[in-house]
């Protein structure tokens, strides 16, 4: 489902008004800095998720080797 439908049908003028208010509140120079920080945060989150996915199979292999050694 589209997020704009959930929000009650935000149109073009409403979106322009929201952007204008954001520029007034934060200033034109601060908004790119905020977006850059948000982008870095998202990329760090994705990097962490990839690292977790890569580490899980390795942990399983070490656990299985340890169990096999104990059985012998």
Beta strands, then each sheet from edge to edge (+ up, - down):
end
